[in-house]
Amino acid sequence: MDKNYKDANCAYCAKGELVNVFGYEVCELPASTLYVFRDQTHPGRCIVASKFHVTEICELTEEERAAFIEDVNKAAQAIHAEFHPDKINYGMYGDTGHHLHMHLVPKYKDKEEWGTTFAMNYSDDKLNDEGCKIIAERLRKYLQK
């Protein structure tokens, strides 16, 4: 499949309404798009989604894979700088959403789920656009250097 292919039914390809259900765009990175996850039970939680509509990381070339991981690293550095988590958990799934993406879930020793695997949606309490915009602006200051 052509890596520049965009699936109109894929939230990460279509963006807009589909991705807005669970995420808010922070910025474009060289190989991906960074989103704030609307469930902020874990303050600073984000998703890094590949710019390519591929299912598996092994479908990327070595250069594309390195660029994607570098974007994950940049996002993690921004999360650490702004939110000071004790640890970030990294999750790559895709059983239902077949577009390469990674969840970056900050974990805090005195908060929910410390010492366990994070839940995909821990809470039904989701941030509105204004709340997401604040977090996005806080992260952008580390990503635009």
N, C-alpha and C positions, 0 to 999 in steps of 0.2 A: 504494500500500500504506500502511496505517496505520503511522505511525512508532512507535507504542507496541506494535506487534506483536512478539511474542517467538517466535523459531524454536527449538523444542525440540531441534533437531539442530545448532544453532549454539553453539559453545563460549562465546562472549561473552554470548549471551542466557541459556543454560542455567546457565552458571557451574559450580560444583561439579566433578564428575568430569571433564567434558570439557575445561574450561580448566586444571584441575590438572595435566594431562599436560605442559603447557609453561609454565604461569604460576602465580603466587601473588598473590592480591589484596593490594594495599597499602592502598587506600582508594577511596571514592567521591569524585569531584570533581563540580562543578556539571553538566558535560555529558558526563562519561565515567567510566570506572573505570580505575584505574592498577594495573598488574600488574608484578611482578618477573618477568623472563624467566629460566627455570630454567638455561639455558646462560649462565653468567656468565663466559665467556671474556673478555668485555669488561665489566669490573666496573662495575655500576650499570645494566646494560641493562634496559630496561623497555618495556612496551607501554601505550599509551593507547587504550582502546576506547570508541567512542561508546556512549552510552546508548540510541541509536536503532539499530534493525536496518535500516540502509541500506547499499547497496553503494558508492555514490559520494558524495564530499563535496558535489557539486553538488545532491544530493537534500535537503540541509539548507537551511533558510532562512538568510538573512544573519545573523540573530541566533544561530541554532544553530551555524552555522559559526564565527562569532567566538568563541562560548563554548567550542567544541571546541579551537580553536587556542589560546585562553587557557589551557585545561587542559594542552595540550602545553607551552606556555611555562612554566607553574608546575612541571610535572614536570622540564623541562630545568633550570630554576633549582635545584631540589632536587638533581638529579644533579650539576650543576656544584659546588654548595656542599659536597656530601658526598664526591664521588669525584675531583674536580679533573681531568677529562679535558682533553686538548689540543683536542678537537673532539667534537661529537656529530653523528652521521649520523642522518638522519631518513628512514624508508622507509615508504611506503604501498603495499601490494600488494593482495591480495584475489582473486587468480586462483582460489584453491581455497577460501578462507574468506571468504565473501561478507558480511562485516560490517565496516564502516568502522573501521579501527584504524591506529595509527601506531607503528612501532618506533623507539625512541630508543636508539641504539647509541653509547655513549661510545667514543671512539678515543683511543689513547695512542701517542705517537711511538715508544716503546720496546717496544710489544706487538704481538700478532697483527694482521695485516691492515692495518697503517698504510699509507695511500696507495692502498688498494684498496677496492672495494665489499665490505661485510660479507656473510658467509655467513649464511643463515637459521639453520642449526644448525651451528656451527663444530665442536663437540665432542659426543661421546656422554655426557660427564661432566656430569650435571645435579645441581643442588642439591636436597637433600631439603627438607621443609617447615621444619625448624629453621634451615637455612642461609638460606632465603628469608625467614623471619620476622625474622632479624637485619637483613637488608638493608631490609626493609619498615619496621622500626622506625627505622632510621637515616634513611630518606627522610621518614617521617611527621613528624619533628620540624620539617622545613622547610615542610610542607604544612598544618600545623594552626595556622599563625600568623594 
